[in-house]
Amino acid sequence: MPRLGHKKSRNGCRQCKARHVKCDESKPCGSCARHGVPCSLMTWDPDSSPVAGATSTSTSGPGSSASSSTSARSAREWSRRGSYQASEASQPPSLHAIDEFQNPTPTPTFRGEESESPASSTDTFPFLTKLVHKKDASEYEDWARDLELIHHWTTDACLSMCPRDDIKKMWTIAAPKEAIQHTYLMHQMLCFSALHIAHHQAEHQSEQRAQYHALAINHQDLAIKAMRPKLTHITNENASHLFATSTLVSMCVFGERSLNALNYGGGGEPLEDLLDAFALLQGMGGLFATSHMLVLKSPFAPMLIPGTVPTPPQPIFNLLLARIPDAVAFIGKQKDIPEDVQRECVVQLLAFQDVLQHGTDPSQDSREMRLLFFWPVHLKPNFAVWARRKHSCVLVLIAFYAVALRAGEPVHWFCKGWAERVIRAVDEHIEEEWRVAIQWPWEFIMGVEAQQRGDRRVKQEPSSDMDVRMEI
């Protein structure tokens, strides 16, 4: 006796015939919808009427009616959601997973490209469409540049800071890992990297230099914005990261102001730029005093641990040490300056001498940067006030600091151009009777180049100190 509701049909789709499975003759059929493949019932004749026996309840048995109802519901669900979900109970879990991997059910395509069905012939790669979770996902336009900057950081930029292997490892491995949780550190690392690239662009690549300069400014703005609230709530968790970030900010300030001068023919007022850097370094000194012990227990401890391996000496330090006593004696003999200014200038010049002496230690690493960063930390607030008033006594100290900047130029890219800009500003504002006190710093920084340009300040042949200057 034949089964009720069963009617043999040859109107099934090609795909079901090839699989030797029964086709429910829906458009698309349930089997093709489940596998996410084109159904020939759709592609052969999409305008044809439903197959007799599959949709007509008046001429078919109960089984046909049930099939029609299921097909109608499937079609409505397909149209509404853009995908067809077959029952997972029809296959064992393992087979279902393999089947889904080989023939995944597509979803609406990325960036609003809609498909009528996963079987749409316009979707060439339905297996890729399955992987898109959000059709309206947007792309961060600078992500490739940021990856370029972090790559440059780990392969080049951070290696330029210090020759010590433990510090290189700290900046290359520990810093990026820590920066994932402390975004202000990450932004400042990217700023440093962008400035490093910009400084190494050739002179004719001014457009590229300006682009990286703009990237650096943006990342530094984001770093400072994120870091500022943390500075009033220093904790065990963020102290070392704030210290590392402030160290990078200090270097970036020198580098960014230097780049301004290169890009825009002089930049800002050199003495004002320098005093801004001094103020930042003094703030860094306060952070160091607060977090010193915490940094020593952190991944950034190598910055505070003295080196043990001998490093090449810096001959300019010995030249400065030989010249400072004469400058101290000259300042002490002056009668036409306020006593407090005179006393403070002598104290700070002797402090400069102490930092220099410490920098001659054979195992001292990054001795130029340590001199440039350590001495300004202990300057009194009045120093900046007197410097802005262009007190000649204070300008003498700044002239000697400019020689230290000159020593840093071959070693640290962010010092480039600073020495000449500062000594020119000092020469412009110092009183005539004080010029003798800055004669040696001027000659050392400007000597050969100034003589070639016929500069008015060079009145004699370069001294033997110029030979040292040309060798560094």
Secondary structure by P-SEA (a helix, b strand, c coil): cccccbbbbccccaaaaaaccccccccccaaaaaaccccccccccccccccccccccccccaaaaaaaaaaaaaaaaaaaccccccccccccaaaaaaaaaacccccccccccccccccccccccaaaaaaccccccccccaaaaaaaaaaaaaccccccccccaaaaaaaacaaaaaacccaaaaaaaaaaaaaaaaaaccccaaaaaaaaaaaaaaaaaaaaaaaaaaaaccccccaaaaaaaaaaaaaaaaaaaaaaaaaccccccaaaaaaaaaaaaaaaaaaaaacaaaaaacccccccccccccccccaaaaaaaacaaaaaaaaaacccccaaaaaaaaaaaaaaaaaaaaaacccccaaaaaaacccccccccaaaaaaaaccaaaaaaaaaaaaaaaaaccccccccaaaaaaaaaaaacccccccccaaaaaaaacaaaaaaaccccccccccaaaaaaaac
